[in-house]
């Protein structure tokens, strides 16, 4: 769907928020690599440690644990990367569009039931993993869209959506002057 068609339905274009799918996929590859290395080195250590009680069983457990966690997280991030490839949110005066994997969904502000945000996750490297700030948009139909820090300027997107849905302050498109 072209932006001009969307503009007729949702008003003037305000801003675009793209999701960095490449970063998500690089992160998946790194996790899978660490997982494969941990598992590949943990299996021989586990086999060699059969019958011993010194440090080898603990090392085998550590390597296998890192390997399996890395494989699990890497697979999860890879699936997430494919599901949200080419994701983008376009903010318009009367709603937003959610473009993902070649499909576009028009979401008028009135069709959003709630906007919630959680920020500043205190876990180490949360921001780098895309989990430092998240915004959940719940549609009236019950569908939930989760936006994380892989999306550029996610905080601004969350503020704009919250102001439009909960406070009735709609964003102004290009060529419009604010009167407040």
N, C-alpha and C positions, 0 to 999 in steps of 0.2 A: 504494500500500500504506500502510495506516495505521500509525502508530507503535506502537499496542497490539499489532498482529499481529507487527511486527518485534521488539518486546520479548519476545514469547513465544519467538522463535527465537534472538535474540542477547542476551537479558538486558536489564537496566535501562538506560535512557537516561542518558548521561553528559554529552554536550556536542554542540553543533551548530557547524559551520564552513561558512559560506556563502561562495560566490565572487561577487565584485562584477562581474557581467556588464556593468553600465552603464559602469563605468570602462573595461573592455576595449573596449566599442563606441565610447566617446568618444575613446579613444586611436586606434582604427582610423580614425575620421572625421578626426581631426587629421592623421594620417599621409597619408591619401588627399588631403586638402586641400592639404597641402604638396607632395605628389607631383604633383597636377594643376597647381598654380601653377608649379612648377619646370619641368615638361614644357611647359606652355603658353607660358612666357616663353623657354624654351630653344630651341624650334623656330624662332621668328623670328630669334633671335640667330644660330643656326647657319646659317640661310639667308642672312642678311645678311653673315656672316663668310666666305662662299665667296670665295676669291681673295685674302684678306688673311692676313697673318702676325702682325699685332699682337695685342693683348689679346682681341679678339673670339672667336677659336676656343677659348681657354682658358675664357672666361666661358661660352660655349655649352656646353662640356663639363661645367663645374661645374653649370650649371643643369639640363642634361639628366641628369647623374648624380644630383643631389639628387631630381629629379623621378621618375626610374625607381626609385630606391631607396625613395622615399616611397610610390610606388604599389605596389611589391612588398610592403613591410612592412605597409602599410595593408590590402592584400588578405589577407595571411596572418593578421593580427590579426582582421579581419572574419570570416574563415572560422572561426578559433578561437573567436571570440565566439558565433557561431551554433551551433557544435558543443557548446559548454559552457554554453549558456543555462540559467539557473535551476539551476546546479550547486550541490550542497550535500553535505557529508559529515557524517553523524551517527555519533558514537562511542557504542558500547554496550559492555556488560561483556564480551561474547564475540565482538565483531567490530565492523564498521562498515557503514554503508549509503552507497552512492554514488548520489545522486539527480541526474539530469541530463536535461533536455528531456522531462520527464514519465515517465521510466522510473526504476525503483529496482532496484539490484543489492545483494543481501545478500552481504557478504564476511566470513565467520568468520575469526578470527585464524589458524586452522590452514590456511586456503586461501591465505595470503600467504607467498610464498617468500622475499621480502626487502624491506627498507625501507632506502632510501638517501637521504641528504640532502646537498645542497651549499649552502653559505651564503656570504653576504657577497661577492657578485660585485663586484670592484673597478672595473668599468667605470662611467663617468659615467652617472648617472641610472638605474642598473640597477634599483633598488628601485621607482622611479616607473614603469618599463616592465614591472614584474611579474617581473623576472628576478633580483632580488637574492638570493632564497632559493628553492630548489626541492627538492621531495621526490618521489622515485620509489618507487611501490609496485608491486612485481612479483608478480603472482598465480602460483600453482602451474601454472596452465594456460598461462602465458607472456604473458598480457595485461599491459600496463604502463599505470599511471595516473600521470600527471605532475601535480603540484600546485605552483602557484607563488604568488607573493605577492599575487595577486589574491584569494586565499582568505584570509579573516580568520584570524588567529592560526595560520598555517601551521606555525610552529615548534613550537607546542604539539601540533598534530596529528601532526607527524613524531615528536616525543618519545614521545607516547602509543603510536603504532603500533610504533615501534622497541622500546619497553619490553615491549609485549604479545607481539610476534612473536619477538624475539631474546632477551629476558630472562625471559619468562614472568610478568611483572608486569602483571596485567590491571587495567584501570581499574574503579573502583567506581561503580555507578550511584547515583541518588538514593535516600536512605534507608538506605544501607549505610555501615557504619563501617569504616575501615581498621584493621587489627590490627598493622601493622608499625611 
